[in-house]
Each structure stands twice: as C-alpha cells, then as structure tokens.
Amino acid sequence: MKIFVTGVTGQLGHDVVHELVKRGHTAIGSGGRSGDDMKVFVTGVGGQLGHDCVNELMIRGHEAVGSDIQPSYAGVNDGTAVVTVPYVQLDITDKEAVKETIEDLKPDVIIHCAAWTAVDAAEDEENRAKVDAINHLGTRYIAEATKAVDAKMVYISTDYVFDGQGERPWQPDDKNYAPLNVYGLSKLDGELAVSSTLDKYFIVRIAWVFGLNGKNFIKTMINVGKTHDTVRVVNDQIGTPTYTYDLARLLVDMVETDKYGYYHATNSESTPGEYISWADLAEEAYRAAGMDVKVLRVTTAEYGLSKVARPFNSRLDKSKLVENNFRPLPDWKDAVSRYLKEAKL
Ligand SMILES: NC(=O)c1ccc[n+]([C@@H]2O[C@H](COP(=O)([O-])OP(=O)(O)OC[C@H]3O[C@@H](n4cnc5c(N)ncnc54)[C@H](O)[C@@H]3O)[C@@H](O)[C@H]2O)c1
C-alpha cells in the first residue's frame, strides 16, 4: 500500500513510517521540517550507524545515496530502505575515487560513518598504517571533496580522543586531547582533518554503540548469556551507550540546520549525571531480555590484561545539544529495551 503519514518529526509519525517501510509498504512522510529536501551521501552503510542514517533520511523525505567498500550493500537484509536505495562502492582510502564520487554526486550533505572500528586489532603493527589510512586520511579526502562541492559534513568520533582520566564529563569543546591508543589517535586525526578543512561541519562524539546492523556489546552479552549463568563484566569504565536508531534521528535534525561545531551525543542518563558502567549495561540487557544471568562486577585490572588501554572516564556531557535546541537521545534503558525488540534478541 501507499500511505501518507503526517508529523514524521514527532515520535509516533516517525515510528509509523519506519514500521510501514519494514512491512513493504510505500510510506510518504511529511510534516515539521522547513527547507528543501537534501541529497545526502552516507558512508559505512554496511555498518551499524550508516544503515540507520539512510533509513532515517528516507523516513524524513530526503534523498540518500549509500556507500561502503563492498561491491553492493552487504548489511542486514531487513527490508528497510537502505537495502534498495542507490549504492556506490567506494574505498575511502582511494583519494581519486573519493573526489570523483563526491564531485559526480554533488550531495548537499555527507554523513561519514565508515571507519576502522576494531579497537584491539588497531594496535597490531601490521594494521597501523591501514587504521590511519581509513580513519585519518580517508576522512581527510572526504573533507576535501566536501569542500569542493560546498556541502555540509558530519564526522562521527569518540571519547577515545581524550585520556579517560578523572570523573569530570568531557565537554564537546574540550581541547586537551590525549588518546590512549591507536584507534583513538586515528579518530582524533580524522577530527582535525575535518575541522582544519571545512567550516560547515558537525563533529559528533559518541560511545558504546549498538545497532541492528553489526556486532556490539549487547548482542555479545545476550549470546554469552544463552550458554552461561554468570558473566564477568567491568564496572570501572563509566559512560553511556548510543543506540544508532536514536542517533540517526539527531544527525538528520542537525544537518537540517547550520548549527555547526562539536557535539557529544549518546543516550541520556536516567537521572542527569548518573553515568553507568559496562556491568550496569549488561545487567539491564539481561533484565530487559528476561534472562536469568548473574553479572559478576570486576575491575579492569581483575578482568585481565588487554593489549589496548581503554578510557575509564567515557562520560560525555550532552548539554550542548539542548542549548542548541536539538532533541537529546532518549534514556539509555528505554533504548536498550527497544533495541532488544527491534533486533529480536
Ligand atoms: N562502535 C562503537 O562502539 C563506536 C564508538 C564510538 C564511535 N564510533 C564511531 O561511529 C562510527 C560508526 O561506527 P559503527 O559502529 O557503525 O561502525 P561499523 O564497524 O559497524 O561500520 C563501519 C563501516 O565502515 C566500512 N569501512 C571500513 N573501511 C572502509 C573503507 N576503506 N572504505 C569504505 N568503507 C569502509 C566497513 O565496511 C563498515 O561497514 C565510526 O566512525 C566509529 O569510529 C563507534
């Protein structure tokens, strides 16, 4: 069926369009937005966030072109718009290909979600040049091409650009960068490439990502819980998680404005300032999934040696979103329970 839905910037209208598309109907959304529809190029659509960004753009009536390194869309085949929208194969480390692709498409906006995200493997000597090529140089090529077509760019980054010390929540405009590991350094270099090349950019730092399309901590916990009645999880790394479905809404809200700059965006604390540990996240996932699994809370030191240093303090202060009239992401517990249903975990 072809269905016209009003009020798609509200929660209900938005979720109705999402559901209709998943069920194979043609949904035409309207309402709330000022300005013209935009053409948006999204990298990393084979991953968690890129997948949800394309779907969000389509719900909101924009034109999306997806891209990743695979010959064709290789993410989950869930019947949503991302499976069928135009797709361009692009290796972002190929400078000429990035330039040609973006100059041919002439998008109004580029949402850059592609990245090397394997934090442990990034430390291996044989991977270091590749990590830099993707997260730093690839991002630079995209920023340069964005400038050539006078578009807006969104770059997704991480609290790993900071050193993870202390308990003070990191502010979006903090400049005391000190990444602890190779991945963090490469993401910082990506940020600096964007901010030194462009004026029209959004650098959005997120943490502890979970989404439908890819691997993440919650999926791992649910799978481990099927065969174990106790799991050990660290309780001294503190932050808040980010549901890509919720983040995608915010990113589209952002690109419909010109409120450029640095932002922090994760799901909200249940009580302001009440950040959580990975152990809290695991416990909530088991509770919401109705699984009887005990979480043994351990320190990072007790958990055992890891080849990569991770930040203890991943607290991201998100108040700049509200100050700029953006809708913050919903409460993290609400996000976990919606995610478990959506992902059928
Ligand atoms: N996953 C997390 O916990 C986390 C935390 C903080 C920030 N981030 C950032 O959020 C963004 C999205 O993360 P995600 O979890 O959706 O990532 P993901 O790993 O699910 O997807 C990344 C995508 O990038 C693509 N890619 C890798 N190399 C490429 C290349 N050379 N050319 C083109 N595409 C390439 C991959 O094929 C993959 O589909 C990334 O910038 C990441 O650094 C992630």
PDBQT file of the ligand as one rigid body, heavy atoms in Angstrom, charges set to zero:
ROOT
HETATM    1  N1  LIG A 401      31.243   1.016  17.520  1.00  0.00    +0.000 N 
HETATM    2  C1  LIG A 401      31.481   1.809  18.576  1.00  0.00    +0.000 C 
HETATM    3  O1  LIG A 401      31.370   1.407  19.759  1.00  0.00    +0.000 OA
HETATM    4  C2  LIG A 401      31.859   3.264  18.353  1.00  0.00    +0.000 A 
HETATM    5  C3  LIG A 401      32.132   4.089  19.465  1.00  0.00    +0.000 A 
HETATM    6  C4  LIG A 401      32.443   5.434  19.250  1.00  0.00    +0.000 A 
HETATM    7  C5  LIG A 401      32.486   5.939  17.956  1.00  0.00    +0.000 A 
HETATM    8  N2  LIG A 401      32.241   5.111  16.898  1.00  0.00    +0.000 N 
HETATM    9  C6  LIG A 401      32.310   5.658  15.538  1.00  0.00    +0.000 C 
HETATM   10  O2  LIG A 401      30.995   5.621  14.992  1.00  0.00    +0.000 OA
HETATM   11  C7  LIG A 401      31.067   5.453  13.576  1.00  0.00    +0.000 C 
HETATM   12  C8  LIG A 401      30.143   4.323  13.145  1.00  0.00    +0.000 C 
HETATM   13  O3  LIG A 401      30.518   3.139  13.825  1.00  0.00    +0.000 OA
HETATM   14  P1  LIG A 401      29.793   1.738  13.541  1.00  0.00    +0.000 P 
HETATM   15  O4  LIG A 401      29.755   1.007  14.838  1.00  0.00    +0.000 OA
HETATM   16  O5  LIG A 401      28.552   1.969  12.763  1.00  0.00    +0.000 OA
HETATM   17  O6  LIG A 401      30.906   1.052  12.605  1.00  0.00    +0.000 OA
HETATM   18  P2  LIG A 401      30.856  -0.374  11.874  1.00  0.00    +0.000 P 
HETATM   19  O7  LIG A 401      32.154  -1.042  12.165  1.00  0.00    +0.000 OA
HETATM   20  O8  LIG A 401      29.586  -1.086  12.178  1.00  0.00    +0.000 OA
HETATM   21  O9  LIG A 401      30.824   0.046  10.329  1.00  0.00    +0.000 OA
HETATM   22  C9  LIG A 401      31.913   0.678   9.710  1.00  0.00    +0.000 C 
HETATM   23  C10 LIG A 401      31.774   0.502   8.210  1.00  0.00    +0.000 C 
HETATM   24  O10 LIG A 401      32.882   1.158   7.599  1.00  0.00    +0.000 OA
HETATM   25  C11 LIG A 401      33.223   0.409   6.453  1.00  0.00    +0.000 C 
HETATM   26  N3  LIG A 401      34.595   0.659   6.019  1.00  0.00    +0.000 N 
HETATM   27  C12 LIG A 401      35.738   0.268   6.635  1.00  0.00    +0.000 A 
HETATM   28  N4  LIG A 401      36.803   0.582   5.879  1.00  0.00    +0.000 NA
HETATM   29  C13 LIG A 401      36.327   1.210   4.775  1.00  0.00    +0.000 A 
HETATM   30  C14 LIG A 401      36.950   1.768   3.616  1.00  0.00    +0.000 A 
HETATM   31  N5  LIG A 401      38.277   1.741   3.452  1.00  0.00    +0.000 N 
HETATM   32  N6  LIG A 401      36.157   2.318   2.684  1.00  0.00    +0.000 NA
HETATM   33  C15 LIG A 401      34.815   2.335   2.829  1.00  0.00    +0.000 A 
HETATM   34  N7  LIG A 401      34.173   1.816   3.900  1.00  0.00    +0.000 NA
HETATM   35  C16 LIG A 401      34.925   1.252   4.851  1.00  0.00    +0.000 A 
HETATM   36  C17 LIG A 401      33.036  -1.051   6.888  1.00  0.00    +0.000 C 
HETATM   37  O11 LIG A 401      32.903  -1.901   5.756  1.00  0.00    +0.000 OA
HETATM   38  C18 LIG A 401      31.790  -0.968   7.741  1.00  0.00    +0.000 C 
HETATM   39  O12 LIG A 401      30.618  -1.273   7.022  1.00  0.00    +0.000 OA
HETATM   40  C19 LIG A 401      32.547   5.230  13.270  1.00  0.00    +0.000 C 
HETATM   41  O13 LIG A 401      33.104   6.468  12.857  1.00  0.00    +0.000 OA
HETATM   42  C20 LIG A 401      33.159   4.851  14.591  1.00  0.00    +0.000 C 
HETATM   43  O14 LIG A 401      34.535   5.209  14.678  1.00  0.00    +0.000 OA
HETATM   44  C21 LIG A 401      31.909   3.789  17.076  1.00  0.00    +0.000 A 
ENDROOT
TORSDOF 0
